Amino acid sequence: MTGPRLLPLVGDPPPERRDAARNREALLVAAQALVEESGPEHVTMEAVAARAGVGKGTVFRRFESREGLMAALLDHSEAAFQGAVMTGPPPLGPGAEPMERLLAFGRTRLESTLRHHALIRAAGRAGSRSYAVWSFTAMHVRYLLEQLGVEGDLPLLTTALLAPLELPILEQQLIVDGFPVDRVVDGWADLVHRVVRTPDDPGQPGQPG
């Protein structure tokens, strides 16, 4: 099996004209600057238009709503994450052993979710990312599990590994339950080792002795 591919995936819009793509990029740069200055909860369509030097109607035509703008910003950050997974340095990118890549993926994904938590909420997806983003991460994790020789229902095992890295579960553990981040990271690594264990390796966690 070859490695997963970058977006576009199911549901993506057709490629934009070059000038339209430049205009969209300029608006996203303006919106990102405002997010970094005051947080996504304080960013308005009017403020983005003023920062980019365009009319408010231009922003609405491009993104339809504030949630649409936040979703576009989130997808923009996801593209950078996907690039790091596909072509960045190891261990997140190619060149490391599959287990190293899988553990690096989990740690980096968790950090990304926490860093962008307000943006994920502002995108109006009830704390979840888009289908296309989920498809990429699921494809990547399943690819690594196959490289590690894991048997069983790989789609369900992949979901079990990805779910703890999503915002609703992280909020429950970190905010409601008060777990430290290191505990969550270590717990996810332990889960990975339990999933990846092989029948002839009794030393792995969760394997009967």
Stockholm file with secondary structure:
# STOCKHOLM 1.0

chainA/1-209         MTGPRLLPLVGDPPPERRDAARNREALLVAAQALVEESGPEHVTMEAVAARAGVGKGTVFRRFESREGLMAALLDHSEAAFQGAVMTGPPPLGPGAEPMERLLAFGRTRLESTLRHHALIRAAGRAGSRSYAVWSFTAMHVRYLLEQLGVEGDLPLLTTALLAPLELPILEQQLIVDGFPVDRVVDGWADLVHRVVRTPDDPGQPGQPG
#=GR chainA/1-209 SS CCCCCCSCCTTCCCCCCHHHHHHHHHHHHHHHHHHHHHCGGGCCHHHHHHHHTSCHHHHHHHHSSHHHHHHHHHHHHHHHHHHHHHHSCTTTSTTSCHHHHHHHHHHHHHHHHHHTHHHHHHTTSTTCCCHHHHHHHHHHHHHHHHHTTCCSCHHHHHHHHHGGGSHHHHHIIIIISCCCHHHHHHHHHHHHHHHHCCTTCTTSTTCCC
#=GC SS_cons         CCCCCCSCCTTCCCCCCHHHHHHHHHHHHHHHHHHHHHCGGGCCHHHHHHHHTSCHHHHHHHHSSHHHHHHHHHHHHHHHHHHHHHHSCTTTSTTSCHHHHHHHHHHHHHHHHHHTHHHHHHTTSTTCCCHHHHHHHHHHHHHHHHHTTCCSCHHHHHHHHHGGGSHHHHHIIIIISCCCHHHHHHHHHHHHHHHHCCTTCTTSTTCCC
//
